[in-house]
């Protein structure tokens, strides 16, 4: 799977992080969104803002950790 570009603003990262902290669900629509959120999650539930390319490959046997 090729790396894909992404951009997550500070505002978006804060909204997602707040939802996780409150125990609400975060639903990623599409594989690129899932890969980006998994790549940018730090300290358990916090999503950091950023731009770049994600080359993360999500294997079925490993599953998702944060989304």
N, CA, C and O atoms as a Maestro MAE file, in Angstrom:
{
 s_m_m2io_version
 :::
 2.0.0
}

f_m_ct {
 s_m_title
 :::
 protein
 m_atom[268] {
  # First column is atom index #
  i_m_mmod_type
  r_m_x_coord
  r_m_y_coord
  r_m_z_coord
  i_m_residue_number
  s_m_chain_name
  s_m_pdb_residue_name
  s_m_pdb_atom_name
  i_m_atomic_number
  :::
  1 25 0.853 -1.166 0.000 1 A "UNK " " N  " 7
  2 3 0.000 0.000 0.000 1 A "UNK " " CA " 6
  3 2 0.904 1.236 0.000 1 A "UNK " " C  " 6
  4 15 1.838 1.335 0.796 1 A "UNK " " O  " 8
  5 25 0.616 2.158 -0.888 2 A "UNK " " N  " 7
  6 3 1.429 3.360 -1.010 2 A "UNK " " CA " 6
  7 2 1.126 4.362 0.092 2 A "UNK " " C  " 6
  8 15 -0.002 4.424 0.582 2 A "UNK " " O  " 8
  9 25 2.142 5.162 0.493 3 A "UNK " " N  " 7
  10 3 1.891 6.230 1.456 3 A "UNK " " CA " 6
  11 2 0.906 7.240 0.877 3 A "UNK " " C  " 6
  12 15 0.906 7.498 -0.327 3 A "UNK " " O  " 8
  13 25 0.071 7.807 1.738 4 A "UNK " " N  " 7
  14 3 -0.937 8.768 1.306 4 A "UNK " " CA " 6
  15 2 -0.774 10.065 2.086 4 A "UNK " " C  " 6
  16 15 -0.504 10.039 3.286 4 A "UNK " " O  " 8
  17 25 -0.937 11.208 1.406 5 A "UNK " " N  " 7
  18 3 -0.793 12.495 2.092 5 A "UNK " " CA " 6
  19 2 -1.984 12.789 2.996 5 A "UNK " " C  " 6
  20 15 -3.099 12.326 2.754 5 A "UNK " " O  " 8
  21 25 -1.723 13.572 4.046 6 A "UNK " " N  " 7
  22 3 -2.807 13.966 4.956 6 A "UNK " " CA " 6
  23 2 -2.494 15.302 5.596 6 A "UNK " " C  " 6
  24 15 -1.355 15.768 5.591 6 A "UNK " " O  " 8
  25 25 -3.539 15.907 6.147 7 A "UNK " " N  " 7
  26 3 -3.411 17.118 6.951 7 A "UNK " " CA " 6
  27 2 -4.507 17.098 8.008 7 A "UNK " " C  " 6
  28 15 -5.689 16.988 7.682 7 A "UNK " " O  " 8
  29 25 -4.114 17.205 9.272 8 A "UNK " " N  " 7
  30 3 -5.054 17.273 10.386 8 A "UNK " " CA " 6
  31 2 -4.755 18.569 11.136 8 A "UNK " " C  " 6
  32 15 -3.669 18.735 11.691 8 A "UNK " " O  " 8
  33 25 -5.715 19.479 11.149 9 A "UNK " " N  " 7
  34 3 -5.528 20.775 11.795 9 A "UNK " " CA " 6
  35 2 -5.536 20.638 13.317 9 A "UNK " " C  " 6
  36 15 -5.951 19.613 13.858 9 A "UNK " " O  " 8
  37 25 -5.072 21.685 13.996 10 A "UNK " " N  " 7
  38 3 -5.101 21.701 15.466 10 A "UNK " " CA " 6
  39 2 -6.531 21.593 15.969 10 A "UNK " " C  " 6
  40 15 -6.802 20.885 16.938 10 A "UNK " " O  " 8
  41 25 -7.446 22.296 15.309 11 A "UNK " " N  " 7
  42 3 -8.848 22.262 15.718 11 A "UNK " " CA " 6
  43 2 -9.436 20.855 15.580 11 A "UNK " " C  " 6
  44 15 -10.121 20.375 16.484 11 A "UNK " " O  " 8
  45 25 -9.171 20.205 14.466 12 A "UNK " " N  " 7
  46 3 -9.688 18.848 14.247 12 A "UNK " " CA " 6
  47 2 -9.104 17.875 15.257 12 A "UNK " " C  " 6
  48 15 -9.824 17.050 15.819 12 A "UNK " " O  " 8
  49 25 -7.802 17.970 15.488 13 A "UNK " " N  " 7
  50 3 -7.153 17.084 16.461 13 A "UNK " " CA " 6
  51 2 -7.747 17.285 17.853 13 A "UNK " " C  " 6
  52 15 -7.956 16.316 18.584 13 A "UNK " " O  " 8
  53 25 -8.019 18.535 18.223 14 A "UNK " " N  " 7
  54 3 -8.592 18.819 19.541 14 A "UNK " " CA " 6
  55 2 -10.000 18.251 19.680 14 A "UNK " " C  " 6
  56 15 -10.348 17.707 20.728 14 A "UNK " " O  " 8
  57 25 -10.807 18.372 18.636 15 A "UNK " " N  " 7
  58 3 -12.178 17.843 18.681 15 A "UNK " " CA " 6
  59 2 -12.166 16.322 18.821 15 A "UNK " " C  " 6
  60 15 -12.920 15.765 19.620 15 A "UNK " " O  " 8
  61 25 -11.320 15.657 18.054 16 A "UNK " " N  " 7
  62 3 -11.229 14.190 18.126 16 A "UNK " " CA " 6
  63 2 -10.718 13.767 19.502 16 A "UNK " " C  " 6
  64 15 -11.256 12.840 20.108 16 A "UNK " " O  " 8
  65 25 -9.687 14.442 19.990 17 A "UNK " " N  " 7
  66 3 -9.125 14.106 21.306 17 A "UNK " " CA " 6
  67 2 -10.147 14.283 22.415 17 A "UNK " " C  " 6
  68 15 -10.236 13.447 23.315 17 A "UNK " " O  " 8
  69 25 -10.923 15.366 22.362 18 A "UNK " " N  " 7
  70 3 -11.955 15.623 23.371 18 A "UNK " " CA " 6
  71 2 -13.013 14.523 23.338 18 A "UNK " " C  " 6
  72 15 -13.436 14.037 24.386 18 A "UNK " " O  " 8
  73 25 -13.433 14.135 22.157 19 A "UNK " " N  " 7
  74 3 -14.433 13.065 22.038 19 A "UNK " " CA " 6
  75 2 -13.918 11.772 22.664 19 A "UNK " " C  " 6
  76 15 -14.655 11.090 23.376 19 A "UNK " " O  " 8
  77 25 -12.686 11.443 22.407 20 A "UNK " " N  " 7
  78 3 -12.109 10.217 22.980 20 A "UNK " " CA " 6
  79 2 -12.012 10.306 24.491 20 A "UNK " " C  " 6
  80 15 -12.315 9.345 25.198 20 A "UNK " " O  " 8
  81 25 -11.584 11.477 24.989 21 A "UNK " " N  " 7
  82 3 -11.456 11.668 26.431 21 A "UNK " " CA " 6
  83 2 -12.809 11.510 27.117 21 A "UNK " " C  " 6
  84 15 -12.881 11.018 28.243 21 A "UNK " " O  " 8
  85 25 -13.873 11.921 26.448 22 A "UNK " " N  " 7
  86 3 -15.221 11.816 27.005 22 A "UNK " " CA " 6
  87 2 -15.840 10.440 26.783 22 A "UNK " " C  " 6
  88 15 -16.978 10.195 27.183 22 A "UNK " " O  " 8
  89 25 -15.097 9.551 26.150 23 A "UNK " " N  " 7
  90 3 -15.597 8.193 25.929 23 A "UNK " " CA " 6
  91 2 -16.529 8.059 24.744 23 A "UNK " " C  " 6
  92 15 -17.177 7.026 24.574 23 A "UNK " " O  " 8
  93 25 -16.605 9.105 23.914 24 A "UNK " " N  " 7
  94 3 -17.450 9.022 22.725 24 A "UNK " " CA " 6
  95 2 -16.719 8.298 21.610 24 A "UNK " " C  " 6
  96 15 -15.489 8.252 21.595 24 A "UNK " " O  " 8
  97 25 -17.468 7.735 20.684 25 A "UNK " " N  " 7
  98 3 -16.871 7.009 19.572 25 A "UNK " " CA " 6
  99 2 -16.338 7.953 18.512 25 A "UNK " " C  " 6
  100 15 -16.891 9.025 18.269 25 A "UNK " " O  " 8
  101 25 -15.262 7.532 17.894 26 A "UNK " " N  " 7
  102 3 -14.719 8.227 16.729 26 A "UNK " " CA " 6
  103 2 -14.819 7.240 15.585 26 A "UNK " " C  " 6
  104 15 -14.226 6.163 15.631 26 A "UNK " " O  " 8
  105 25 -15.567 7.606 14.561 27 A "UNK " " N  " 7
  106 3 -15.786 6.706 13.440 27 A "UNK " " CA " 6
  107 2 -15.040 7.254 12.231 27 A "UNK " " C  " 6
  108 15 -15.340 8.345 11.747 27 A "UNK " " O  " 8
  109 25 -14.071 6.491 11.752 28 A "UNK " " N  " 7
  110 3 -13.308 6.878 10.567 28 A "UNK " " CA " 6
  111 2 -13.992 6.293 9.340 28 A "UNK " " C  " 6
  112 15 -14.315 5.106 9.304 28 A "UNK " " O  " 8
  113 25 -14.209 7.131 8.341 29 A "UNK " " N  " 7
  114 3 -14.833 6.678 7.100 29 A "UNK " " CA " 6
  115 2 -13.728 6.565 6.058 29 A "UNK " " C  " 6
  116 15 -13.200 7.570 5.582 29 A "UNK " " O  " 8
  117 25 -13.389 5.333 5.713 30 A "UNK " " N  " 7
  118 3 -12.361 5.093 4.704 30 A "UNK " " CA " 6
  119 2 -11.046 4.658 5.307 30 A "UNK " " C  " 6
  120 15 -10.742 4.928 6.469 30 A "UNK " " O  " 8
  121 25 -10.280 3.979 4.485 31 A "UNK " " N  " 7
  122 3 -8.996 3.446 4.961 31 A "UNK " " CA " 6
  123 2 -7.969 4.538 5.196 31 A "UNK " " C  " 6
  124 15 -7.172 4.441 6.129 31 A "UNK " " O  " 8
  125 25 -7.969 5.571 4.372 32 A "UNK " " N  " 7
  126 3 -6.985 6.647 4.571 32 A "UNK " " CA " 6
  127 2 -7.227 7.346 5.898 32 A "UNK " " C  " 6
  128 15 -6.277 7.629 6.628 32 A "UNK " " O  " 8
  129 25 -8.473 7.628 6.219 33 A "UNK " " N  " 7
  130 3 -8.799 8.275 7.491 33 A "UNK " " CA " 6
  131 2 -8.369 7.409 8.661 33 A "UNK " " C  " 6
  132 15 -7.807 7.912 9.634 33 A "UNK " " O  " 8
  133 25 -8.629 6.116 8.575 34 A "UNK " " N  " 7
  134 3 -8.220 5.196 9.636 34 A "UNK " " CA " 6
  135 2 -6.708 5.182 9.786 34 A "UNK " " C  " 6
  136 15 -6.196 5.241 10.904 34 A "UNK " " O  " 8
  137 25 -6.002 5.108 8.695 35 A "UNK " " N  " 7
  138 3 -4.536 5.088 8.744 35 A "UNK " " CA " 6
  139 2 -3.988 6.368 9.360 35 A "UNK " " C  " 6
  140 15 -3.043 6.321 10.148 35 A "UNK " " O  " 8
  141 25 -4.568 7.504 9.012 36 A "UNK " " N  " 7
  142 3 -4.099 8.783 9.545 36 A "UNK " " CA " 6
  143 2 -4.346 8.868 11.047 36 A "UNK " " C  " 6
  144 15 -3.442 9.234 11.798 36 A "UNK " " O  " 8
  145 25 -5.550 8.538 11.495 37 A "UNK " " N  " 7
  146 3 -5.849 8.617 12.925 37 A "UNK " " CA " 6
  147 2 -4.988 7.651 13.728 37 A "UNK " " C  " 6
  148 15 -4.531 7.992 14.819 37 A "UNK " " O  " 8
  149 25 -4.765 6.463 13.208 38 A "UNK " " N  " 7
  150 3 -3.890 5.510 13.899 38 A "UNK " " CA " 6
  151 2 -2.452 6.039 13.950 38 A "UNK " " C  " 6
  152 15 -1.751 5.836 14.942 38 A "UNK " " O  " 8
  153 25 -2.018 6.710 12.892 39 A "UNK " " N  " 7
  154 3 -0.645 7.238 12.843 39 A "UNK " " CA " 6
  155 2 -0.438 8.421 13.780 39 A "UNK " " C  " 6
  156 15 0.656 8.598 14.315 39 A "UNK " " O  " 8
  157 25 -1.470 9.229 13.987 40 A "UNK " " N  " 7
  158 3 -1.332 10.462 14.769 40 A "UNK " " CA " 6
  159 2 -1.762 10.345 16.223 40 A "UNK " " C  " 6
  160 15 -1.690 11.329 16.958 40 A "UNK " " O  " 8
  161 25 -2.205 9.178 16.656 41 A "UNK " " N  " 7
  162 3 -2.635 9.019 18.035 41 A "UNK " " CA " 6
  163 2 -1.424 8.811 18.947 41 A "UNK " " C  " 6
  164 15 -0.569 7.964 18.686 41 A "UNK " " O  " 8
  165 25 -1.372 9.593 20.007 42 A "UNK " " N  " 7
  166 3 -0.309 9.486 21.004 42 A "UNK " " CA " 6
  167 2 -0.939 9.477 22.392 42 A "UNK " " C  " 6
  168 15 -2.063 9.944 22.575 42 A "UNK " " O  " 8
  169 25 -0.223 8.954 23.347 43 A "UNK " " N  " 7
  170 3 -0.667 8.956 24.748 43 A "UNK " " CA " 6
  171 2 -2.080 8.413 24.912 43 A "UNK " " C  " 6
  172 15 -2.892 8.988 25.636 43 A "UNK " " O  " 8
  173 25 -2.364 7.326 24.251 44 A "UNK " " N  " 7
  174 3 -3.643 6.671 24.445 44 A "UNK " " CA " 6
  175 2 -4.789 7.226 23.650 44 A "UNK " " C  " 6
  176 15 -5.261 6.581 22.714 44 A "UNK " " O  " 8
  177 25 -5.260 8.432 24.006 45 A "UNK " " N  " 7
  178 3 -6.455 8.960 23.352 45 A "UNK " " CA " 6
  179 2 -6.234 10.282 22.630 45 A "UNK " " C  " 6
  180 15 -7.135 10.754 21.936 45 A "UNK " " O  " 8
  181 25 -5.087 10.880 22.770 46 A "UNK " " N  " 7
  182 3 -4.844 12.200 22.177 46 A "UNK " " CA " 6
  183 2 -4.374 12.072 20.736 46 A "UNK " " C  " 6
  184 15 -3.495 11.267 20.425 46 A "UNK " " O  " 8
  185 25 -4.969 12.874 19.862 47 A "UNK " " N  " 7
  186 3 -4.556 12.934 18.461 47 A "UNK " " CA " 6
  187 2 -3.774 14.226 18.279 47 A "UNK " " C  " 6
  188 15 -4.238 15.296 18.672 47 A "UNK " " O  " 8
  189 25 -2.613 14.133 17.697 48 A "UNK " " N  " 7
  190 3 -1.810 15.332 17.466 48 A "UNK " " CA " 6
  191 2 -2.080 15.868 16.059 48 A "UNK " " C  " 6
  192 15 -2.338 15.090 15.140 48 A "UNK " " O  " 8
  193 25 -2.024 17.175 15.887 49 A "UNK " " N  " 7
  194 3 -2.192 17.742 14.553 49 A "UNK " " CA " 6
  195 2 -0.942 17.467 13.723 49 A "UNK " " C  " 6
  196 15 0.132 17.222 14.272 49 A "UNK " " O  " 8
  197 25 -1.083 17.507 12.422 50 A "UNK " " N  " 7
  198 3 0.094 17.320 11.590 50 A "UNK " " CA " 6
  199 2 -0.238 17.186 10.124 50 A "UNK " " C  " 6
  200 15 -1.393 17.020 9.730 50 A "UNK " " O  " 8
  201 25 0.806 17.262 9.333 51 A "UNK " " N  " 7
  202 3 0.708 17.017 7.898 51 A "UNK " " CA " 6
  203 2 1.829 16.058 7.531 51 A "UNK " " C  " 6
  204 15 2.857 15.989 8.204 51 A "UNK " " O  " 8
  205 25 1.616 15.339 6.478 52 A "UNK " " N  " 7
  206 3 2.645 14.404 6.047 52 A "UNK " " CA " 6
  207 2 2.072 13.321 5.166 52 A "UNK " " C  " 6
  208 15 1.107 13.531 4.431 52 A "UNK " " O  " 8
  209 25 2.686 12.158 5.256 53 A "UNK " " N  " 7
  210 3 2.243 10.993 4.492 53 A "UNK " " CA " 6
  211 2 2.192 9.808 5.451 53 A "UNK " " C  " 6
  212 15 3.114 9.602 6.240 53 A "UNK " " O  " 8
  213 25 1.128 9.042 5.383 54 A "UNK " " N  " 7
  214 3 1.039 7.852 6.215 54 A "UNK " " CA " 6
  215 2 1.252 6.616 5.356 54 A "UNK " " C  " 6
  216 15 0.621 6.437 4.314 54 A "UNK " " O  " 8
  217 25 2.157 5.773 5.824 55 A "UNK " " N  " 7
  218 3 2.436 4.517 5.144 55 A "UNK " " CA " 6
  219 2 2.005 3.339 6.001 55 A "UNK " " C  " 6
  220 15 2.344 2.188 5.724 55 A "UNK " " O  " 8
  221 25 1.249 3.651 7.050 56 A "UNK " " N  " 7
  222 3 0.800 2.620 7.982 56 A "UNK " " CA " 6
  223 2 -0.046 1.575 7.265 56 A "UNK " " C  " 6
  224 15 -0.943 1.916 6.493 56 A "UNK " " O  " 8
  225 25 0.238 0.315 7.519 57 A "UNK " " N  " 7
  226 3 -0.567 -0.775 6.972 57 A "UNK " " CA " 6
  227 2 -1.260 -1.455 8.138 57 A "UNK " " C  " 6
  228 15 -0.605 -1.884 9.088 57 A "UNK " " O  " 8
  229 25 -2.565 -1.553 8.072 58 A "UNK " " N  " 7
  230 3 -3.338 -2.150 9.155 58 A "UNK " " CA " 6
  231 2 -3.642 -3.597 8.788 58 A "UNK " " C  " 6
  232 15 -4.416 -3.864 7.868 58 A "UNK " " O  " 8
  233 25 -3.039 -4.511 9.500 59 A "UNK " " N  " 7
  234 3 -3.227 -5.934 9.247 59 A "UNK " " CA " 6
  235 2 -4.464 -6.441 9.974 59 A "UNK " " C  " 6
  236 15 -4.697 -6.047 11.117 59 A "UNK " " O  " 8
  237 25 -5.259 -7.294 9.358 60 A "UNK " " N  " 7
  238 3 -6.488 -7.802 9.988 60 A "UNK " " CA " 6
  239 2 -6.227 -8.466 11.346 60 A "UNK " " C  " 6
  240 15 -7.020 -8.313 12.275 60 A "UNK " " O  " 8
  241 25 -5.135 -9.190 11.458 61 A "UNK " " N  " 7
  242 3 -4.870 -9.900 12.712 61 A "UNK " " CA " 6
  243 2 -4.469 -8.972 13.848 61 A "UNK " " C  " 6
  244 15 -4.590 -9.335 15.018 61 A "UNK " " O  " 8
  245 25 -3.992 -7.775 13.513 62 A "UNK " " N  " 7
  246 3 -3.619 -6.808 14.538 62 A "UNK " " CA " 6
  247 2 -4.806 -5.923 14.894 62 A "UNK " " C  " 6
  248 15 -5.010 -5.590 16.061 62 A "UNK " " O  " 8
  249 25 -5.580 -5.546 13.896 63 A "UNK " " N  " 7
  250 3 -6.745 -4.702 14.143 63 A "UNK " " CA " 6
  251 2 -6.378 -3.254 14.337 63 A "UNK " " C  " 6
  252 15 -5.254 -2.833 14.062 63 A "UNK " " O  " 8
  253 25 -7.339 -2.504 14.813 64 A "UNK " " N  " 7
  254 3 -7.130 -1.081 15.054 64 A "UNK " " CA " 6
  255 2 -6.999 -0.852 16.551 64 A "UNK " " C  " 6
  256 15 -7.658 -1.507 17.359 64 A "UNK " " O  " 8
  257 25 -6.149 0.076 16.896 65 A "UNK " " N  " 7
  258 3 -5.941 0.350 18.319 65 A "UNK " " CA " 6
  259 2 -6.729 1.550 18.812 65 A "UNK " " C  " 6
  260 15 -7.103 1.598 19.984 65 A "UNK " " O  " 8
  261 25 -6.986 2.512 17.953 66 A "UNK " " N  " 7
  262 3 -7.529 3.775 18.416 66 A "UNK " " CA " 6
  263 2 -8.807 4.232 17.742 66 A "UNK " " C  " 6
  264 15 -9.513 5.085 18.281 66 A "UNK " " O  " 8
  265 25 -9.119 3.694 16.596 67 A "UNK " " N  " 7
  266 3 -10.300 4.156 15.852 67 A "UNK " " CA " 6
  267 2 -11.395 3.113 15.927 67 A "UNK " " C  " 6
  268 15 -12.473 3.308 15.366 67 A "UNK " " O  " 8
  :::
 }
 m_bond[267] {
  # First column is bond index #
  i_m_from
  i_m_to
  i_m_order
  :::
  1 1 2 1
  2 2 3 1
  3 3 4 2
  4 3 5 1
  5 5 6 1
  6 6 7 1
  7 7 8 2
  8 7 9 1
  9 9 10 1
  10 10 11 1
  11 11 12 2
  12 11 13 1
  13 13 14 1
  14 14 15 1
  15 15 16 2
  16 15 17 1
  17 17 18 1
  18 18 19 1
  19 19 20 2
  20 19 21 1
  21 21 22 1
  22 22 23 1
  23 23 24 2
  24 23 25 1
  25 25 26 1
  26 26 27 1
  27 27 28 2
  28 27 29 1
  29 29 30 1
  30 30 31 1
  31 31 32 2
  32 31 33 1
  33 33 34 1
  34 34 35 1
  35 35 36 2
  36 35 37 1
  37 37 38 1
  38 38 39 1
  39 39 40 2
  40 39 41 1
  41 41 42 1
  42 42 43 1
  43 43 44 2
  44 43 45 1
  45 45 46 1
  46 46 47 1
  47 47 48 2
  48 47 49 1
  49 49 50 1
  50 50 51 1
  51 51 52 2
  52 51 53 1
  53 53 54 1
  54 54 55 1
  55 55 56 2
  56 55 57 1
  57 57 58 1
  58 58 59 1
  59 59 60 2
  60 59 61 1
  61 61 62 1
  62 62 63 1
  63 63 64 2
  64 63 65 1
  65 65 66 1
  66 66 67 1
  67 67 68 2
  68 67 69 1
  69 69 70 1
  70 70 71 1
  71 71 72 2
  72 71 73 1
  73 73 74 1
  74 74 75 1
  75 75 76 2
  76 75 77 1
  77 77 78 1
  78 78 79 1
  79 79 80 2
  80 79 81 1
  81 81 82 1
  82 82 83 1
  83 83 84 2
  84 83 85 1
  85 85 86 1
  86 86 87 1
  87 87 88 2
  88 87 89 1
  89 89 90 1
  90 90 91 1
  91 91 92 2
  92 91 93 1
  93 93 94 1
  94 94 95 1
  95 95 96 2
  96 95 97 1
  97 97 98 1
  98 98 99 1
  99 99 100 2
  100 99 101 1
  101 101 102 1
  102 102 103 1
  103 103 104 2
  104 103 105 1
  105 105 106 1
  106 106 107 1
  107 107 108 2
  108 107 109 1
  109 109 110 1
  110 110 111 1
  111 111 112 2
  112 111 113 1
  113 113 114 1
  114 114 115 1
  115 115 116 2
  116 115 117 1
  117 117 118 1
  118 118 119 1
  119 119 120 2
  120 119 121 1
  121 121 122 1
  122 122 123 1
  123 123 124 2
  124 123 125 1
  125 125 126 1
  126 126 127 1
  127 127 128 2
  128 127 129 1
  129 129 130 1
  130 130 131 1
  131 131 132 2
  132 131 133 1
  133 133 134 1
  134 134 135 1
  135 135 136 2
  136 135 137 1
  137 137 138 1
  138 138 139 1
  139 139 140 2
  140 139 141 1
  141 141 142 1
  142 142 143 1
  143 143 144 2
  144 143 145 1
  145 145 146 1
  146 146 147 1
  147 147 148 2
  148 147 149 1
  149 149 150 1
  150 150 151 1
  151 151 152 2
  152 151 153 1
  153 153 154 1
  154 154 155 1
  155 155 156 2
  156 155 157 1
  157 157 158 1
  158 158 159 1
  159 159 160 2
  160 159 161 1
  161 161 162 1
  162 162 163 1
  163 163 164 2
  164 163 165 1
  165 165 166 1
  166 166 167 1
  167 167 168 2
  168 167 169 1
  169 169 170 1
  170 170 171 1
  171 171 172 2
  172 171 173 1
  173 173 174 1
  174 174 175 1
  175 175 176 2
  176 175 177 1
  177 177 178 1
  178 178 179 1
  179 179 180 2
  180 179 181 1
  181 181 182 1
  182 182 183 1
  183 183 184 2
  184 183 185 1
  185 185 186 1
  186 186 187 1
  187 187 188 2
  188 187 189 1
  189 189 190 1
  190 190 191 1
  191 191 192 2
  192 191 193 1
  193 193 194 1
  194 194 195 1
  195 195 196 2
  196 195 197 1
  197 197 198 1
  198 198 199 1
  199 199 200 2
  200 199 201 1
  201 201 202 1
  202 202 203 1
  203 203 204 2
  204 203 205 1
  205 205 206 1
  206 206 207 1
  207 207 208 2
  208 207 209 1
  209 209 210 1
  210 210 211 1
  211 211 212 2
  212 211 213 1
  213 213 214 1
  214 214 215 1
  215 215 216 2
  216 215 217 1
  217 217 218 1
  218 218 219 1
  219 219 220 2
  220 219 221 1
  221 221 222 1
  222 222 223 1
  223 223 224 2
  224 223 225 1
  225 225 226 1
  226 226 227 1
  227 227 228 2
  228 227 229 1
  229 229 230 1
  230 230 231 1
  231 231 232 2
  232 231 233 1
  233 233 234 1
  234 234 235 1
  235 235 236 2
  236 235 237 1
  237 237 238 1
  238 238 239 1
  239 239 240 2
  240 239 241 1
  241 241 242 1
  242 242 243 1
  243 243 244 2
  244 243 245 1
  245 245 246 1
  246 246 247 1
  247 247 248 2
  248 247 249 1
  249 249 250 1
  250 250 251 1
  251 251 252 2
  252 251 253 1
  253 253 254 1
  254 254 255 1
  255 255 256 2
  256 255 257 1
  257 257 258 1
  258 258 259 1
  259 259 260 2
  260 259 261 1
  261 261 262 1
  262 262 263 1
  263 263 264 2
  264 263 265 1
  265 265 266 1
  266 266 267 1
  267 267 268 2
  :::
 }
}
